[in-house]
Amino acid sequence: MTPKVGRKITVVGVLASAKLSSIVRFDNWGVYIYAAQDSDISKINPLDSFNGQTIEATGILRYSPGSRTTRTDVATVPEHFFFDVAAVRVISNSPAAEMTFREMRLRKPPLVELYFDVVLHNDRTEPLWVLLPSNLGPESASVGTKGGVDGVEVFAPHGEGRVIIGHFLGTGGFQALLLPAHAEVRLRMFPISYWGEPPDHLDIEVVTAKRLTIGGEEARTWFKLNPTSSAKVDIAEDATNSMRMIRSRHAPGGKEVAILIEKAKRFEVQVRLGRK
């Protein structure tokens, strides 16, 4: 790695605690992350939330020859590569969403309600919208790519921490949560409708976005309250229990308005429905 010293690089590995400080381990090697200046020591603490996770660390690679001593009361420092914590960017490689199938409820054909336990992550340093589909099926489109919305139902299920779920209605309907930085939100019995005969496996697309607008307005204004969840949430009851609907809003004249998802990332979560 010596030729890369002084250059901005990205390494991917597991963050762990080590002799000098935190270290990103990869390929039987590692790069430390620590404070080059005493005034930046406190910036190490936020890294604790990433311990044991696979992360991406981006920064200017530095080298230290270490130090040697013959004294038994002074620790030696091995030669090593490191990032200065004051200038490094750390992002978790953990998936933004994990989903586990719980049960299926038959409605009037061809409608089936599927229920999932969901874990959502935001390992970034800024708030993040997480958008999940409200409907699936052979004819369903990706969130934000077709149709618009004409209203929203806002849910606040009870549990550990605060979570707000916006169920946007219309031909382009979806479900939205706004997660603060370094958040983990656990939901039980999260519903998604399926139109048709569900397959044994589903690829459920999840969208994350820095900004979401509905009909030209910031999405948060549709909630009529601050929609940001707590950093740690664990909801034991049904995520969209009808008893927990606290707000609703409809578009003027009941006409659908456009959805704009900015700086979005899309990925699929593979879920086995576990039917016999």
C-alpha positions as CSV (number, residue, x, y, z in Angstrom):
1,M,0.0,0.0,0.0
2,T,3.0,2.3,0.2
3,P,2.5,3.7,-3.3
4,K,-0.9,4.9,-2.3
5,V,0.3,7.0,0.7
6,G,-0.8,10.6,0.3
7,R,-3.6,9.6,-2.1
8,K,-7.3,9.5,-1.4
9,I,-8.4,5.9,-1.4
10,T,-11.4,3.8,-0.3
11,V,-11.0,0.5,1.7
12,V,-13.8,-2.0,2.5
13,G,-13.5,-4.2,5.5
14,V,-14.7,-5.0,9.0
15,L,-14.3,-2.3,11.6
16,A,-12.8,-3.6,14.9
17,S,-11.0,-2.3,18.0
18,A,-7.3,-2.7,18.0
19,K,-4.1,-1.7,19.8
20,L,-3.9,1.8,18.5
21,S,-7.5,2.6,17.8
22,S,-10.2,1.4,15.4
23,I,-9.0,-0.6,12.5
24,V,-10.6,-1.5,9.1
25,R,-9.5,-5.2,8.5
26,F,-9.4,-6.6,5.0
27,D,-7.3,-9.2,3.1
28,N,-5.2,-10.1,6.1
29,W,-4.3,-6.4,6.3
30,G,-5.7,-3.3,8.0
31,V,-5.8,0.5,8.1
32,Y,-6.2,2.3,11.4
33,I,-8.5,5.2,12.0
34,Y,-7.4,7.6,14.8
35,A,-6.9,11.2,15.7
36,A,-3.7,12.8,14.3
37,Q,-4.4,15.8,16.6
38,D,-5.5,15.6,20.2
39,S,-8.3,18.0,19.5
40,D,-10.0,15.4,17.3
41,I,-10.0,12.5,19.8
42,S,-13.7,12.9,20.5
43,K,-14.4,12.2,16.8
44,I,-13.4,8.6,17.4
45,N,-16.5,7.9,19.6
46,P,-19.1,7.8,16.7
47,L,-17.2,4.9,15.1
48,D,-18.3,2.7,18.0
49,S,-21.7,2.2,16.3
50,F,-19.9,0.6,13.3
51,N,-17.9,-2.0,15.3
52,G,-18.3,-5.5,13.8
53,Q,-19.8,-4.1,10.6
54,T,-18.5,-4.1,7.1
55,I,-17.8,-0.5,6.2
56,E,-16.3,1.7,3.5
57,A,-13.7,4.1,4.7
58,T,-12.5,6.9,2.4
59,G,-9.7,9.3,3.2
60,I,-6.1,10.3,2.6
61,L,-3.9,7.2,3.3
62,R,-1.1,8.0,5.7
63,Y,1.9,6.0,6.9
64,S,3.7,5.8,10.3
65,P,7.0,4.0,10.8
66,G,5.9,3.3,14.4
67,S,8.3,3.5,17.4
68,R,10.6,1.1,19.1
69,T,11.9,1.0,22.7
70,T,14.0,-1.2,25.0
71,R,12.0,-0.1,28.0
72,T,9.6,-2.6,29.5
73,D,7.2,0.1,30.8
74,V,6.7,1.8,27.4
75,A,4.7,0.1,24.7
76,T,6.1,-0.1,21.2
77,V,4.1,1.1,18.2
78,P,4.3,-1.1,15.0
79,E,4.6,0.5,11.6
80,H,1.2,1.0,10.1
81,F,-1.1,2.8,7.7
82,F,-3.9,5.0,8.9
83,F,-6.6,7.5,8.2
84,D,-7.0,10.7,10.2
85,V,-10.4,10.6,11.8
86,A,-10.9,14.3,11.2
87,A,-10.9,13.7,7.4
88,V,-12.2,10.2,6.9
89,R,-15.7,9.3,5.6
90,V,-17.1,6.1,7.0
91,I,-20.2,4.4,5.5
92,S,-21.7,1.1,6.5
93,N,-22.1,-1.6,3.9
94,S,-25.0,-3.0,5.8
95,P,-28.2,-3.2,3.7
96,A,-30.6,-0.3,4.2
97,A,-33.5,-2.8,4.6
98,E,-33.9,-6.4,5.8
99,M,-37.2,-8.2,5.4
100,T,-38.5,-11.5,6.8
101,F,-41.9,-12.9,5.7
102,R,-44.3,-13.4,8.6
103,E,-47.7,-14.4,7.2
104,M,-50.2,-14.2,4.4
105,R,-53.9,-13.2,4.6
106,L,-56.3,-13.8,1.7
107,R,-58.6,-11.0,0.7
108,K,-61.0,-10.7,-2.2
109,P,-59.3,-12.4,-5.2
110,P,-56.9,-11.5,-6.6
111,L,-55.7,-9.5,-3.6
112,V,-53.4,-11.1,-1.0
113,E,-52.0,-9.2,2.0
114,L,-48.4,-10.1,2.9
115,Y,-46.8,-9.2,6.2
116,F,-43.1,-8.8,7.0
117,D,-40.8,-8.0,9.8
118,V,-38.6,-5.2,8.6
119,V,-35.4,-3.7,9.8
120,L,-34.3,-0.3,8.3
121,H,-30.9,1.2,8.6
122,N,-29.4,4.6,8.0
123,D,-25.7,4.5,8.5
124,R,-25.1,7.9,7.0
125,T,-24.5,11.2,8.7
126,E,-27.6,12.8,7.3
127,P,-31.3,12.0,7.4
128,L,-32.5,9.5,4.7
129,W,-35.9,8.7,3.3
130,V,-36.6,5.0,3.0
131,L,-39.5,4.1,0.6
132,L,-41.1,0.7,0.4
133,P,-43.8,-0.5,-2.0
134,S,-47.4,-0.6,-0.9
135,N,-48.4,-2.9,-3.7
136,L,-46.7,-5.7,-5.6
137,G,-47.6,-8.0,-8.5
138,P,-46.8,-8.8,-12.1
139,E,-48.0,-5.4,-13.3
140,S,-46.6,-3.3,-10.4
141,A,-44.0,-0.5,-11.2
142,S,-41.0,0.6,-9.2
143,V,-41.6,3.3,-6.5
144,G,-41.7,6.7,-8.1
145,T,-41.5,5.6,-11.7
146,K,-45.2,5.5,-12.7
147,G,-48.3,7.3,-11.5
148,G,-48.8,9.8,-8.7
149,V,-50.4,10.2,-5.3
150,D,-53.6,11.7,-4.1
151,G,-53.3,11.5,-0.4
152,V,-51.4,10.1,2.6
153,E,-52.4,8.3,5.8
154,V,-49.9,8.8,8.7
155,F,-49.4,6.1,11.3
156,A,-47.5,6.2,14.6
157,P,-47.4,2.7,16.0
158,H,-46.4,2.3,19.6
159,G,-43.2,0.7,20.9
160,E,-39.7,1.5,21.9
161,G,-38.8,4.9,20.2
162,R,-40.9,7.0,17.9
163,V,-41.6,6.1,14.3
164,I,-43.9,7.8,11.7
165,I,-45.0,5.9,8.6
166,G,-46.6,7.7,5.7
167,H,-48.8,5.5,3.5
168,F,-49.1,7.5,0.3
169,L,-52.2,6.6,-1.8
170,G,-52.7,6.6,-5.5
171,T,-51.6,4.8,-8.7
172,G,-48.0,5.5,-7.6
173,G,-48.6,4.8,-4.0
174,F,-45.8,3.8,-1.6
175,Q,-44.8,3.8,2.1
176,A,-42.3,6.2,3.5
177,L,-40.2,6.7,6.6
178,L,-37.7,9.4,7.4
179,L,-34.7,8.0,9.3
180,P,-32.2,10.3,11.1
181,A,-28.4,9.7,10.9
182,H,-27.2,6.3,12.3
183,A,-30.7,5.0,12.8
184,E,-32.0,1.5,13.1
185,V,-35.8,1.0,12.9
186,R,-37.5,-2.4,13.6
187,L,-41.1,-2.9,12.5
188,R,-43.3,-6.0,12.9
189,M,-46.1,-7.1,10.6
190,F,-45.4,-4.5,8.0
191,P,-48.1,-5.0,5.2
192,I,-47.6,-5.0,1.4
193,S,-50.5,-6.0,-0.9
194,Y,-49.9,-8.5,-3.7
195,W,-52.2,-8.7,-6.7
196,G,-52.2,-12.2,-8.1
197,E,-50.8,-15.5,-7.0
198,P,-47.7,-14.8,-4.9
199,P,-44.5,-16.6,-6.0
200,D,-42.3,-18.6,-3.6
201,H,-39.7,-15.8,-3.6
202,L,-40.1,-12.1,-4.0
203,D,-37.6,-9.4,-5.0
204,I,-38.9,-6.3,-3.2
205,E,-37.4,-3.1,-4.3
206,V,-36.5,-0.5,-1.7
207,V,-35.6,3.1,-2.4
208,T,-33.5,5.4,-0.3
209,A,-33.4,9.2,-1.1
210,K,-32.0,12.4,0.3
211,R,-35.0,14.4,-0.8
212,L,-38.6,13.6,-1.5
213,T,-41.2,16.0,-2.9
214,I,-44.9,15.4,-3.5
215,G,-46.8,17.8,-5.8
216,G,-43.9,20.2,-5.6
217,E,-43.9,20.3,-1.8
218,E,-41.4,18.8,0.6
219,A,-42.8,15.4,1.6
220,R,-42.6,16.2,5.3
221,T,-45.3,18.9,4.9
222,W,-47.8,16.2,3.9
223,F,-47.4,14.5,7.4
224,K,-48.5,17.7,9.2
225,L,-45.9,16.9,11.8
226,N,-42.2,16.1,12.0
227,P,-41.9,12.7,10.4
228,T,-38.4,11.9,11.6
229,S,-38.1,8.7,13.5
230,S,-36.0,8.1,16.6
231,A,-32.5,6.8,16.1
232,K,-33.4,3.5,17.7
233,V,-36.9,2.1,17.2
234,D,-38.4,-1.3,18.0
235,I,-42.1,-1.6,17.3
236,A,-43.8,-4.8,18.5
237,E,-47.3,-4.2,17.3
238,D,-48.6,-4.1,13.7
239,A,-46.8,-1.4,11.9
240,T,-49.9,0.2,10.3
241,N,-52.5,-0.7,13.0
242,S,-55.6,1.3,12.0
243,M,-55.9,2.4,15.6
244,R,-52.5,4.2,15.2
245,M,-53.5,6.4,12.2
246,I,-53.0,10.0,13.5
247,R,-53.2,12.2,10.4
248,S,-54.4,12.2,6.8
249,R,-54.3,14.6,3.9
250,H,-55.7,14.5,0.4
251,A,-54.6,16.3,-2.8
252,P,-56.7,19.2,-3.9
253,G,-59.7,18.0,-5.8
254,G,-58.6,14.4,-5.2
255,K,-56.4,14.6,-8.3
256,E,-53.0,12.8,-8.3
257,V,-49.9,14.9,-8.0
258,A,-46.3,14.0,-9.1
259,I,-43.6,12.3,-7.0
260,L,-40.0,13.5,-7.2
261,I,-37.3,11.3,-5.6
262,E,-33.9,13.0,-5.6
263,K,-30.5,11.4,-5.1
264,A,-32.1,8.0,-4.9
265,K,-30.6,4.6,-4.7
266,R,-32.6,1.5,-5.5
267,F,-31.9,-2.1,-4.5
268,E,-33.8,-5.3,-4.1
269,V,-34.4,-7.4,-1.0
270,Q,-34.9,-11.0,-1.7
271,V,-37.5,-12.6,0.6
272,R,-38.6,-16.2,0.7
273,L,-42.3,-16.5,1.4
274,G,-41.9,-19.9,3.0
275,R,-45.1,-21.4,1.7
276,K,-45.3,-25.2,1.6
